[in-house]
Structures are given as C-alpha cells and as structure tokens.
Amino acid sequence: MSEPEKKGSPWPWFLVPVAAISLFFVLRECRQNLPPANTAADHDAPAPAAPSTPEQDPNPAATETAPSSSPAPQ
C-alpha cells in the first residue's frame, strides 16, 4: 500500500526563468532612463540655508519642539 509518486507541475520550470529574465530587462530599462544623481540634486534640491551666526540661538529646534510646562486642558 505505497502511495503513488506525485508528479509536479512543469509550469514553474518555465515561468520562473521567464519572469526572472523579464524582470532583469525591465529593471535595466528603468535604470537607463533615470537621470544621473548629481544633475538631479542640482536642479531639484532647494538652496541650502545660511549658516547660523553666533548671535542667533545655537539650537533653535530645541525651543520649538520643547513640550510646554503646563498640561493641555481636557
């Protein structure tokens, strides 16, 4: 009473390599159509902020994000 051997489907043997090769060419085409990183950064990036002077607060983010000392009304 032995079980008959199960025969696997041949479709994965065809579909997986075809999908891998297709994905390779699709990703290669996407990579070729992208602009170089250095030119994209020059055009899309905003101008850098001016460096802070010693007269200004050295850590302005700390004052903006500091929690208030009184609890919020409920």
mmCIF file of the N, C-alpha and C atoms, coordinates in Angstrom:
data_MODEL
# 
_entry.id   MODEL 
# 
loop_
_atom_site.group_PDB 
_atom_site.id 
_atom_site.type_symbol 
_atom_site.label_atom_id 
_atom_site.label_alt_id 
_atom_site.label_comp_id 
_atom_site.label_asym_id 
_atom_site.label_entity_id 
_atom_site.label_seq_id 
_atom_site.pdbx_PDB_ins_code 
_atom_site.Cartn_x 
_atom_site.Cartn_y 
_atom_site.Cartn_z 
_atom_site.occupancy 
_atom_site.B_iso_or_equiv 
_atom_site.pdbx_formal_charge 
_atom_site.auth_seq_id 
_atom_site.auth_comp_id 
_atom_site.auth_asym_id 
_atom_site.auth_atom_id 
_atom_site.pdbx_PDB_model_num 
ATOM 1   N N  . MET A 1 1  ? 0.817   -1.195 0.000   1.00 0.00 ? 1  MET A N  1 
ATOM 2   C CA . MET A 1 1  ? 0.000   0.000  0.000   1.00 0.00 ? 1  MET A CA 1 
ATOM 3   C C  . MET A 1 1  ? 0.855   1.250  0.000   1.00 0.00 ? 1  MET A C  1 
ATOM 4   N N  . SER A 1 2  ? 1.690   1.343  -0.930  1.00 0.00 ? 2  SER A N  1 
ATOM 5   C CA . SER A 1 2  ? 2.510   2.543  -1.042  1.00 0.00 ? 2  SER A CA 1 
ATOM 6   C C  . SER A 1 2  ? 1.767   3.603  -1.860  1.00 0.00 ? 2  SER A C  1 
ATOM 7   N N  . GLU A 1 3  ? 2.047   4.853  -1.509  1.00 0.00 ? 3  GLU A N  1 
ATOM 8   C CA . GLU A 1 3  ? 1.392   5.956  -2.215  1.00 0.00 ? 3  GLU A CA 1 
ATOM 9   C C  . GLU A 1 3  ? 2.030   6.130  -3.587  1.00 0.00 ? 3  GLU A C  1 
ATOM 10  N N  . PRO A 1 4  ? 1.228   6.453  -4.575  1.00 0.00 ? 4  PRO A N  1 
ATOM 11  C CA . PRO A 1 4  ? 1.810   6.705  -5.904  1.00 0.00 ? 4  PRO A CA 1 
ATOM 12  C C  . PRO A 1 4  ? 2.630   7.995  -5.875  1.00 0.00 ? 4  PRO A C  1 
ATOM 13  N N  . GLU A 1 5  ? 3.647   8.033  -6.685  1.00 0.00 ? 5  GLU A N  1 
ATOM 14  C CA . GLU A 1 5  ? 4.502   9.222  -6.734  1.00 0.00 ? 5  GLU A CA 1 
ATOM 15  C C  . GLU A 1 5  ? 3.713   10.394 -7.298  1.00 0.00 ? 5  GLU A C  1 
ATOM 16  N N  . LYS A 1 6  ? 3.839   11.528 -6.604  1.00 0.00 ? 6  LYS A N  1 
ATOM 17  C CA . LYS A 1 6  ? 3.155   12.726 -7.092  1.00 0.00 ? 6  LYS A CA 1 
ATOM 18  C C  . LYS A 1 6  ? 4.041   13.398 -8.118  1.00 0.00 ? 6  LYS A C  1 
ATOM 19  N N  . LYS A 1 7  ? 3.434   13.708 -9.240  1.00 0.00 ? 7  LYS A N  1 
ATOM 20  C CA . LYS A 1 7  ? 4.201   14.355 -10.285 1.00 0.00 ? 7  LYS A CA 1 
ATOM 21  C C  . LYS A 1 7  ? 3.944   15.850 -10.199 1.00 0.00 ? 7  LYS A C  1 
ATOM 22  N N  . GLY A 1 8  ? 5.020   16.646 -10.135 1.00 0.00 ? 8  GLY A N  1 
ATOM 23  C CA . GLY A 1 8  ? 4.895   18.089 -10.040 1.00 0.00 ? 8  GLY A CA 1 
ATOM 24  C C  . GLY A 1 8  ? 4.533   18.717 -11.376 1.00 0.00 ? 8  GLY A C  1 
ATOM 25  N N  . SER A 1 9  ? 4.048   19.905 -11.294 1.00 0.00 ? 9  SER A N  1 
ATOM 26  C CA . SER A 1 9  ? 3.679   20.640 -12.497 1.00 0.00 ? 9  SER A CA 1 
ATOM 27  C C  . SER A 1 9  ? 4.934   21.182 -13.191 1.00 0.00 ? 9  SER A C  1 
ATOM 28  N N  . PRO A 1 10 ? 4.978   21.130 -14.514 1.00 0.00 ? 10 PRO A N  1 
ATOM 29  C CA . PRO A 1 10 ? 6.150   21.664 -15.226 1.00 0.00 ? 10 PRO A CA 1 
ATOM 30  C C  . PRO A 1 10 ? 6.112   23.187 -15.393 1.00 0.00 ? 10 PRO A C  1 
ATOM 31  N N  . TRP A 1 11 ? 4.981   23.831 -15.089 1.00 0.00 ? 11 TRP A N  1 
ATOM 32  C CA . TRP A 1 11 ? 4.851   25.271 -15.317 1.00 0.00 ? 11 TRP A CA 1 
ATOM 33  C C  . TRP A 1 11 ? 5.864   26.114 -14.540 1.00 0.00 ? 11 TRP A C  1 
ATOM 34  N N  . PRO A 1 12 ? 6.147   25.821 -13.274 1.00 0.00 ? 12 PRO A N  1 
ATOM 35  C CA . PRO A 1 12 ? 7.158   26.656 -12.582 1.00 0.00 ? 12 PRO A CA 1 
ATOM 36  C C  . PRO A 1 12 ? 8.520   26.611 -13.254 1.00 0.00 ? 12 PRO A C  1 
ATOM 37  N N  . TRP A 1 13 ? 8.856   25.511 -13.889 1.00 0.00 ? 13 TRP A N  1 
ATOM 38  C CA . TRP A 1 13 ? 10.145  25.406 -14.564 1.00 0.00 ? 13 TRP A CA 1 
ATOM 39  C C  . TRP A 1 13 ? 10.231  26.317 -15.769 1.00 0.00 ? 13 TRP A C  1 
ATOM 40  N N  . PHE A 1 14 ? 9.100   26.695 -16.326 1.00 0.00 ? 14 PHE A N  1 
ATOM 41  C CA . PHE A 1 14 ? 9.086   27.614 -17.466 1.00 0.00 ? 14 PHE A CA 1 
ATOM 42  C C  . PHE A 1 14 ? 8.844   29.057 -17.012 1.00 0.00 ? 14 PHE A C  1 
ATOM 43  N N  . LEU A 1 15 ? 7.930   29.233 -16.075 1.00 0.00 ? 15 LEU A N  1 
ATOM 44  C CA . LEU A 1 15 ? 7.522   30.586 -15.684 1.00 0.00 ? 15 LEU A CA 1 
ATOM 45  C C  . LEU A 1 15 ? 8.577   31.329 -14.866 1.00 0.00 ? 15 LEU A C  1 
ATOM 46  N N  . VAL A 1 16 ? 9.255   30.661 -13.964 1.00 0.00 ? 16 VAL A N  1 
ATOM 47  C CA . VAL A 1 16 ? 10.232  31.338 -13.103 1.00 0.00 ? 16 VAL A CA 1 
ATOM 48  C C  . VAL A 1 16 ? 11.403  31.903 -13.905 1.00 0.00 ? 16 VAL A C  1 
ATOM 49  N N  . PRO A 1 17 ? 12.031  31.150 -14.802 1.00 0.00 ? 17 PRO A N  1 
ATOM 50  C CA . PRO A 1 17 ? 13.111  31.757 -15.593 1.00 0.00 ? 17 PRO A CA 1 
ATOM 51  C C  . PRO A 1 17 ? 12.631  32.872 -16.523 1.00 0.00 ? 17 PRO A C  1 
ATOM 52  N N  . VAL A 1 18 ? 11.458  32.701 -17.107 1.00 0.00 ? 18 VAL A N  1 
ATOM 53  C CA . VAL A 1 18 ? 10.916  33.753 -17.985 1.00 0.00 ? 18 VAL A CA 1 
ATOM 54  C C  . VAL A 1 18 ? 10.639  35.013 -17.175 1.00 0.00 ? 18 VAL A C  1 
ATOM 55  N N  . ALA A 1 19 ? 10.068  34.873 -15.988 1.00 0.00 ? 19 ALA A N  1 
ATOM 56  C CA . ALA A 1 19 ? 9.794   36.036 -15.142 1.00 0.00 ? 19 ALA A CA 1 
ATOM 57  C C  . ALA A 1 19 ? 11.090  36.700 -14.679 1.00 0.00 ? 19 ALA A C  1 
ATOM 58  N N  . ALA A 1 20 ? 12.110  35.911 -14.365 1.00 0.00 ? 20 ALA A N  1 
ATOM 59  C CA . ALA A 1 20 ? 13.385  36.482 -13.918 1.00 0.00 ? 20 ALA A CA 1 
ATOM 60  C C  . ALA A 1 20 ? 14.057  37.262 -15.045 1.00 0.00 ? 20 ALA A C  1 
ATOM 61  N N  . ILE A 1 21 ? 14.054  36.705 -16.243 1.00 0.00 ? 21 ILE A N  1 
ATOM 62  C CA . ILE A 1 21 ? 14.676  37.400 -17.384 1.00 0.00 ? 21 ILE A CA 1 
ATOM 63  C C  . ILE A 1 21 ? 13.887  38.657 -17.724 1.00 0.00 ? 21 ILE A C  1 
ATOM 64  N N  . SER A 1 22 ? 12.569  38.579 -17.680 1.00 0.00 ? 22 SER A N  1 
ATOM 65  C CA . SER A 1 22 ? 11.738  39.759 -17.955 1.00 0.00 ? 22 SER A CA 1 
ATOM 66  C C  . SER A 1 22 ? 11.991  40.855 -16.926 1.00 0.00 ? 22 SER A C  1 
ATOM 67  N N  . LEU A 1 23 ? 12.064  40.480 -15.669 1.00 0.00 ? 23 LEU A N  1 
ATOM 68  C CA . LEU A 1 23 ? 12.316  41.462 -14.612 1.00 0.00 ? 23 LEU A CA 1 
ATOM 69  C C  . LEU A 1 23 ? 13.689  42.102 -14.768 1.00 0.00 ? 23 LEU A C  1 
ATOM 70  N N  . PHE A 1 24 ? 14.671  41.319 -15.185 1.00 0.00 ? 24 PHE A N  1 
ATOM 71  C CA . PHE A 1 24 ? 16.007  41.858 -15.421 1.00 0.00 ? 24 PHE A CA 1 
ATOM 72  C C  . PHE A 1 24 ? 15.968  42.959 -16.470 1.00 0.00 ? 24 PHE A C  1 
ATOM 73  N N  . PHE A 1 25 ? 15.316  42.712 -17.587 1.00 0.00 ? 25 PHE A N  1 
ATOM 74  C CA . PHE A 1 25 ? 15.280  43.700 -18.662 1.00 0.00 ? 25 PHE A CA 1 
ATOM 75  C C  . PHE A 1 25 ? 14.434  44.914 -18.295 1.00 0.00 ? 25 PHE A C  1 
ATOM 76  N N  . VAL A 1 26 ? 13.357  44.711 -17.554 1.00 0.00 ? 26 VAL A N  1 
ATOM 77  C CA . VAL A 1 26 ? 12.532  45.847 -17.125 1.00 0.00 ? 26 VAL A CA 1 
ATOM 78  C C  . VAL A 1 26 ? 13.319  46.748 -16.182 1.00 0.00 ? 26 VAL A C  1 
ATOM 79  N N  . LEU A 1 27 ? 14.014  46.152 -15.215 1.00 0.00 ? 27 LEU A N  1 
ATOM 80  C CA . LEU A 1 27 ? 14.793  46.963 -14.275 1.00 0.00 ? 27 LEU A CA 1 
ATOM 81  C C  . LEU A 1 27 ? 15.981  47.640 -14.960 1.00 0.00 ? 27 LEU A C  1 
ATOM 82  N N  . ARG A 1 28 ? 16.581  46.960 -15.924 1.00 0.00 ? 28 ARG A N  1 
ATOM 83  C CA . ARG A 1 28 ? 17.690  47.567 -16.659 1.00 0.00 ? 28 ARG A CA 1 
ATOM 84  C C  . ARG A 1 28 ? 17.205  48.764 -17.463 1.00 0.00 ? 28 ARG A C  1 
ATOM 85  N N  . GLU A 1 29 ? 16.030  48.653 -18.046 1.00 0.00 ? 29 GLU A N  1 
ATOM 86  C CA . GLU A 1 29 ? 15.473  49.766 -18.817 1.00 0.00 ? 29 GLU A CA 1 
ATOM 87  C C  . GLU A 1 29 ? 15.140  50.948 -17.905 1.00 0.00 ? 29 GLU A C  1 
ATOM 88  N N  . CYS A 1 30 ? 14.610  50.677 -16.723 1.00 0.00 ? 30 CYS A N  1 
ATOM 89  C CA . CYS A 1 30 ? 14.312  51.746 -15.769 1.00 0.00 ? 30 CYS A CA 1 
ATOM 90  C C  . CYS A 1 30 ? 15.594  52.443 -15.324 1.00 0.00 ? 30 CYS A C  1 
ATOM 91  N N  . ARG A 1 31 ? 16.638  51.689 -15.113 1.00 0.00 ? 31 ARG A N  1 
ATOM 92  C CA . ARG A 1 31 ? 17.905  52.270 -14.655 1.00 0.00 ? 31 ARG A CA 1 
ATOM 93  C C  . ARG A 1 31 ? 18.504  53.159 -15.733 1.00 0.00 ? 31 ARG A C  1 
ATOM 94  N N  . GLN A 1 32 ? 18.364  52.797 -16.988 1.00 0.00 ? 32 GLN A N  1 
ATOM 95  C CA . GLN A 1 32 ? 18.929  53.597 -18.075 1.00 0.00 ? 32 GLN A CA 1 
ATOM 96  C C  . GLN A 1 32 ? 18.151  54.886 -18.274 1.00 0.00 ? 32 GLN A C  1 
ATOM 97  N N  . ASN A 1 33 ? 16.881  54.919 -17.905 1.00 0.00 ? 33 ASN A N  1 
ATOM 98  C CA . ASN A 1 33 ? 16.064  56.111 -18.107 1.00 0.00 ? 33 ASN A CA 1 
ATOM 99  C C  . ASN A 1 33 ? 16.171  57.112 -16.966 1.00 0.00 ? 33 ASN A C  1 
ATOM 100 N N  . LEU A 1 34 ? 16.787  56.742 -15.851 1.00 0.00 ? 34 LEU A N  1 
ATOM 101 C CA . LEU A 1 34 ? 16.931  57.659 -14.726 1.00 0.00 ? 34 LEU A CA 1 
ATOM 102 C C  . LEU A 1 34 ? 18.026  58.682 -15.010 1.00 0.00 ? 34 LEU A C  1 
ATOM 103 N N  . PRO A 1 35 ? 17.820  59.936 -14.600 1.00 0.00 ? 35 PRO A N  1 
ATOM 104 C CA . PRO A 1 35 ? 18.907  60.911 -14.753 1.00 0.00 ? 35 PRO A CA 1 
ATOM 105 C C  . PRO A 1 35 ? 20.006  60.629 -13.739 1.00 0.00 ? 35 PRO A C  1 
ATOM 106 N N  . PRO A 1 36 ? 21.220  61.062 -14.013 1.00 0.00 ? 36 PRO A N  1 
ATOM 107 C CA . PRO A 1 36 ? 22.301  60.870 -13.041 1.00 0.00 ? 36 PRO A CA 1 
ATOM 108 C C  . PRO A 1 36 ? 21.979  61.585 -11.734 1.00 0.00 ? 36 PRO A C  1 
ATOM 109 N N  . ALA A 1 37 ? 22.462  61.049 -10.637 1.00 0.00 ? 37 ALA A N  1 
ATOM 110 C CA . ALA A 1 37 ? 22.121  61.584 -9.315  1.00 0.00 ? 37 ALA A CA 1 
ATOM 111 C C  . ALA A 1 37 ? 22.648  63.003 -9.121  1.00 0.00 ? 37 ALA A C  1 
ATOM 112 N N  . ASN A 1 38 ? 23.840  63.320 -9.640  1.00 0.00 ? 38 ASN A N  1 
ATOM 113 C CA . ASN A 1 38 ? 24.399  64.654 -9.393  1.00 0.00 ? 38 ASN A CA 1 
ATOM 114 C C  . ASN A 1 38 ? 23.626  65.733 -10.135 1.00 0.00 ? 38 ASN A C  1 
ATOM 115 N N  . THR A 1 39 ? 23.084  65.490 -11.308 1.00 0.00 ? 39 THR A N  1 
ATOM 116 C CA . THR A 1 39 ? 22.319  66.525 -12.004 1.00 0.00 ? 39 THR A CA 1 
ATOM 117 C C  . THR A 1 39 ? 20.931  66.665 -11.403 1.00 0.00 ? 39 THR A C  1 
ATOM 118 N N  . ALA A 1 40 ? 20.336  65.585 -10.927 1.00 0.00 ? 40 ALA A N  1 
ATOM 119 C CA . ALA A 1 40 ? 19.018  65.679 -10.313 1.00 0.00 ? 40 ALA A CA 1 
ATOM 120 C C  . ALA A 1 40 ? 19.104  66.468 -9.013  1.00 0.00 ? 40 ALA A C  1 
ATOM 121 N N  . ALA A 1 41 ? 20.164  66.299 -8.259  1.00 0.00 ? 41 ALA A N  1 
ATOM 122 C CA . ALA A 1 41 ? 20.310  67.026 -6.991  1.00 0.00 ? 41 ALA A CA 1 
ATOM 123 C C  . ALA A 1 41 ? 20.517  68.515 -7.234  1.00 0.00 ? 41 ALA A C  1 
ATOM 124 N N  . ASP A 1 42 ? 21.186  68.883 -8.320  1.00 0.00 ? 42 ASP A N  1 
ATOM 125 C CA . ASP A 1 42 ? 21.424  70.293 -8.603  1.00 0.00 ? 42 ASP A CA 1 
ATOM 126 C C  . ASP A 1 42 ? 20.144  71.033 -8.960  1.00 0.00 ? 42 ASP A C  1 
ATOM 127 N N  . HIS A 1 43 ? 19.254  70.383 -9.660  1.00 0.00 ? 43 HIS A N  1 
ATOM 128 C CA . HIS A 1 43 ? 18.061  71.076 -10.135 1.00 0.00 ? 43 HIS A CA 1 
ATOM 129 C C  . HIS A 1 43 ? 16.898  70.997 -9.159  1.00 0.00 ? 43 HIS A C  1 
ATOM 130 N N  . ASP A 1 44 ? 16.755  69.907 -8.456  1.00 0.00 ? 44 ASP A N  1 
ATOM 131 C CA . ASP A 1 44 ? 15.592  69.702 -7.618  1.00 0.00 ? 44 ASP A CA 1 
ATOM 132 C C  . ASP A 1 44 ? 15.794  70.121 -6.163  1.00 0.00 ? 44 ASP A C  1 
ATOM 133 N N  . ALA A 1 45 ? 17.007  70.182 -5.704  1.00 0.00 ? 45 ALA A N  1 
ATOM 134 C CA . ALA A 1 45 ? 17.257  70.476 -4.291  1.00 0.00 ? 45 ALA A CA 1 
ATOM 135 C C  . ALA A 1 45 ? 17.109  71.980 -4.032  1.00 0.00 ? 45 ALA A C  1 
ATOM 136 N N  . PRO A 1 46 ? 16.482  72.339 -2.921  1.00 0.00 ? 46 PRO A N  1 
ATOM 137 C CA . PRO A 1 46 ? 16.405  73.768 -2.565  1.00 0.00 ? 46 PRO A CA 1 
ATOM 138 C C  . PRO A 1 46 ? 17.771  74.284 -2.132  1.00 0.00 ? 46 PRO A C  1 
ATOM 139 N N  . ALA A 1 47 ? 17.902  75.603 -2.157  1.00 0.00 ? 47 ALA A N  1 
ATOM 140 C CA . ALA A 1 47 ? 19.164  76.215 -1.766  1.00 0.00 ? 47 ALA A CA 1 
ATOM 141 C C  . ALA A 1 47 ? 19.430  75.917 -0.289  1.00 0.00 ? 47 ALA A C  1 
ATOM 142 N N  . PRO A 1 48 ? 20.670  75.641 0.077   1.00 0.00 ? 48 PRO A N  1 
ATOM 143 C CA . PRO A 1 48 ? 20.967  75.362 1.485   1.00 0.00 ? 48 PRO A CA 1 
ATOM 144 C C  . PRO A 1 48 ? 20.777  76.615 2.335   1.00 0.00 ? 48 PRO A C  1 
ATOM 145 N N  . ALA A 1 49 ? 20.399  76.383 3.573   1.00 0.00 ? 49 ALA A N  1 
ATOM 146 C CA . ALA A 1 49 ? 20.188  77.501 4.491   1.00 0.00 ? 49 ALA A CA 1 
ATOM 147 C C  . ALA A 1 49 ? 21.523  78.134 4.860   1.00 0.00 ? 49 ALA A C  1 
ATOM 148 N N  . ALA A 1 50 ? 21.475  79.442 5.126   1.00 0.00 ? 50 ALA A N  1 
ATOM 149 C CA . ALA A 1 50 ? 22.693  80.151 5.510   1.00 0.00 ? 50 ALA A CA 1 
ATOM 150 C C  . ALA A 1 50 ? 23.153  79.654 6.879   1.00 0.00 ? 50 ALA A C  1 
ATOM 151 N N  . PRO A 1 51 ? 24.441  79.541 7.099   1.00 0.00 ? 51 PRO A N  1 
ATOM 152 C CA . PRO A 1 51 ? 24.922  79.091 8.411   1.00 0.00 ? 51 PRO A CA 1 
ATOM 153 C C  . PRO A 1 51 ? 24.535  80.091 9.494   1.00 0.00 ? 51 PRO A C  1 
ATOM 154 N N  . SER A 1 52 ? 24.240  79.578 10.666  1.00 0.00 ? 52 SER A N  1 
ATOM 155 C CA . SER A 1 52 ? 23.816  80.455 11.753  1.00 0.00 ? 52 SER A CA 1 
ATOM 156 C C  . SER A 1 52 ? 25.022  81.217 12.309  1.00 0.00 ? 52 SER A C  1 
ATOM 157 N N  . THR A 1 53 ? 24.741  82.416 12.751  1.00 0.00 ? 53 THR A N  1 
ATOM 158 C CA . THR A 1 53 ? 25.785  83.250 13.340  1.00 0.00 ? 53 THR A CA 1 
ATOM 159 C C  . THR A 1 53 ? 25.787  83.035 14.848  1.00 0.00 ? 53 THR A C  1 
ATOM 160 N N  . PRO A 1 54 ? 26.866  83.385 15.536  1.00 0.00 ? 54 PRO A N  1 
ATOM 161 C CA . PRO A 1 54 ? 26.922  83.180 16.994  1.00 0.00 ? 54 PRO A CA 1 
ATOM 162 C C  . PRO A 1 54 ? 25.853  83.977 17.744  1.00 0.00 ? 54 PRO A C  1 
ATOM 163 N N  . GLU A 1 55 ? 25.351  85.069 17.173  1.00 0.00 ? 55 GLU A N  1 
ATOM 164 C CA . GLU A 1 55 ? 24.342  85.863 17.867  1.00 0.00 ? 55 GLU A CA 1 
ATOM 165 C C  . GLU A 1 55 ? 23.003  85.133 17.909  1.00 0.00 ? 55 GLU A C  1 
ATOM 166 N N  . GLN A 1 56 ? 22.763  84.246 16.942  1.00 0.00 ? 56 GLN A N  1 
ATOM 167 C CA . GLN A 1 56 ? 21.497  83.525 16.901  1.00 0.00 ? 56 GLN A CA 1 
ATOM 168 C C  . GLN A 1 56 ? 21.515  82.380 17.901  1.00 0.00 ? 56 GLN A C  1 
ATOM 169 N N  . ASP A 1 57 ? 20.324  81.869 18.179  1.00 0.00 ? 57 ASP A N  1 
ATOM 170 C CA . ASP A 1 57 ? 20.202  80.732 19.088  1.00 0.00 ? 57 ASP A CA 1 
ATOM 171 C C  . ASP A 1 57 ? 20.924  79.533 18.474  1.00 0.00 ? 57 ASP A C  1 
ATOM 172 N N  . PRO A 1 58 ? 21.853  78.893 19.174  1.00 0.00 ? 58 PRO A N  1 
ATOM 173 C CA . PRO A 1 58 ? 22.613  77.784 18.584  1.00 0.00 ? 58 PRO A CA 1 
ATOM 174 C C  . PRO A 1 58 ? 21.755  76.546 18.322  1.00 0.00 ? 58 PRO A C  1 
ATOM 175 N N  . ASN A 1 59 ? 20.647  76.408 19.009  1.00 0.00 ? 59 ASN A N  1 
ATOM 176 C CA . ASN A 1 59 ? 19.786  75.251 18.805  1.00 0.00 ? 59 ASN A CA 1 
ATOM 177 C C  . ASN A 1 59 ? 18.330  75.709 18.730  1.00 0.00 ? 59 ASN A C  1 
ATOM 178 N N  . PRO A 1 60 ? 17.902  76.288 17.594  1.00 0.00 ? 60 PRO A N  1 
ATOM 179 C CA . PRO A 1 60 ? 16.533  76.796 17.522  1.00 0.00 ? 60 PRO A CA 1 
ATOM 180 C C  . PRO A 1 60 ? 15.490  75.684 17.537  1.00 0.00 ? 60 PRO A C  1 
ATOM 181 N N  . ALA A 1 61 ? 15.831  74.494 17.104  1.00 0.00 ? 61 ALA A N  1 
ATOM 182 C CA . ALA A 1 61 ? 14.862  73.398 17.083  1.00 0.00 ? 61 ALA A CA 1 
ATOM 183 C C  . ALA A 1 61 ? 14.467  72.979 18.491  1.00 0.00 ? 61 ALA A C  1 
ATOM 184 N N  . ALA A 1 62 ? 15.360  73.132 19.461  1.00 0.00 ? 62 ALA A N  1 
ATOM 185 C CA . ALA A 1 62 ? 15.057  72.726 20.832  1.00 0.00 ? 62 ALA A CA 1 
ATOM 186 C C  . ALA A 1 62 ? 13.954  73.599 21.424  1.00 0.00 ? 62 ALA A C  1 
ATOM 187 N N  . THR A 1 63 ? 13.920  74.876 21.097  1.00 0.00 ? 63 THR A N  1 
ATOM 188 C CA . THR A 1 63 ? 12.888  75.746 21.648  1.00 0.00 ? 63 THR A CA 1 
ATOM 189 C C  . THR A 1 63 ? 11.552  75.492 20.978  1.00 0.00 ? 63 THR A C  1 
ATOM 190 N N  . GLU A 1 64 ? 11.559  75.096 19.704  1.00 0.00 ? 64 GLU A N  1 
ATOM 191 C CA . GLU A 1 64 ? 10.301  74.863 19.005  1.00 0.00 ? 64 GLU A CA 1 
ATOM 192 C C  . GLU A 1 64 ? 9.661   73.545 19.418  1.00 0.00 ? 64 GLU A C  1 
ATOM 193 N N  . THR A 1 65 ? 10.470  72.527 19.667  1.00 0.00 ? 65 THR A N  1 
ATOM 194 C CA . THR A 1 65 ? 9.911   71.214 19.950  1.00 0.00 ? 65 THR A CA 1 
ATOM 195 C C  . THR A 1 65 ? 9.822   70.913 21.436  1.00 0.00 ? 65 THR A C  1 
ATOM 196 N N  . ALA A 1 66 ? 10.233  71.834 22.293  1.00 0.00 ? 66 ALA A N  1 
ATOM 197 C CA . ALA A 1 66 ? 10.186  71.583 23.736  1.00 0.00 ? 66 ALA A CA 1 
ATOM 198 C C  . ALA A 1 66 ? 8.715   71.533 24.173  1.00 0.00 ? 66 ALA A C  1 
ATOM 199 N N  . PRO A 1 67 ? 8.350   70.562 24.992  1.00 0.00 ? 67 PRO A N  1 
ATOM 200 C CA . PRO A 1 67 ? 6.960   70.465 25.445  1.00 0.00 ? 67 PRO A CA 1 
ATOM 201 C C  . PRO A 1 67 ? 6.634   71.608 26.405  1.00 0.00 ? 67 PRO A C  1 
ATOM 202 N N  . SER A 1 68 ? 5.390   72.002 26.398  1.00 0.00 ? 68 SER A N  1 
ATOM 203 C CA . SER A 1 68 ? 5.003   73.086 27.286  1.00 0.00 ? 68 SER A CA 1 
ATOM 204 C C  . SER A 1 68 ? 4.957   72.563 28.725  1.00 0.00 ? 68 SER A C  1 
ATOM 205 N N  . SER A 1 69 ? 5.203   73.460 29.680  1.00 0.00 ? 69 SER A N  1 
ATOM 206 C CA . SER A 1 69 ? 5.252   73.042 31.071  1.00 0.00 ? 69 SER A CA 1 
ATOM 207 C C  . SER A 1 69 ? 3.874   72.804 31.650  1.00 0.00 ? 69 SER A C  1 
ATOM 208 N N  . SER A 1 70 ? 2.861   73.455 31.106  1.00 0.00 ? 70 SER A N  1 
ATOM 209 C CA . SER A 1 70 ? 1.503   73.250 31.633  1.00 0.00 ? 70 SER A CA 1 
ATOM 210 C C  . SER A 1 70 ? 0.789   72.201 30.785  1.00 0.00 ? 70 SER A C  1 
ATOM 211 N N  . PRO A 1 71 ? 0.002   71.334 31.424  1.00 0.00 ? 71 PRO A N  1 
ATOM 212 C CA . PRO A 1 71 ? -0.710  70.312 30.657  1.00 0.00 ? 71 PRO A CA 1 
ATOM 213 C C  . PRO A 1 71 ? -1.835  70.925 29.826  1.00 0.00 ? 71 PRO A C  1 
ATOM 214 N N  . ALA A 1 72 ? -2.180  70.273 28.764  1.00 0.00 ? 72 ALA A N  1 
ATOM 215 C CA . ALA A 1 72 ? -3.248  70.764 27.900  1.00 0.00 ? 72 ALA A CA 1 
ATOM 216 C C  . ALA A 1 72 ? -4.581  70.616 28.614  1.00 0.00 ? 72 ALA A C  1 
ATOM 217 N N  . PRO A 1 73 ? -5.512  71.586 28.419  1.00 0.00 ? 73 PRO A N  1 
ATOM 218 C CA . PRO A 1 73 ? -6.844  71.472 29.061  1.00 0.00 ? 73 PRO A CA 1 
ATOM 219 C C  . PRO A 1 73 ? -7.599  70.289 28.491  1.00 0.00 ? 73 PRO A C  1 
ATOM 220 N N  . GLN A 1 74 ? -8.361  69.646 29.372  1.00 0.00 ? 74 GLN A N  1 
ATOM 221 C CA . GLN A 1 74 ? -9.111  68.474 28.935  1.00 0.00 ? 74 GLN A CA 1 
ATOM 222 C C  . GLN A 1 74 ? -10.593 68.720 28.974  1.00 0.00 ? 74 GLN A C  1 
# 
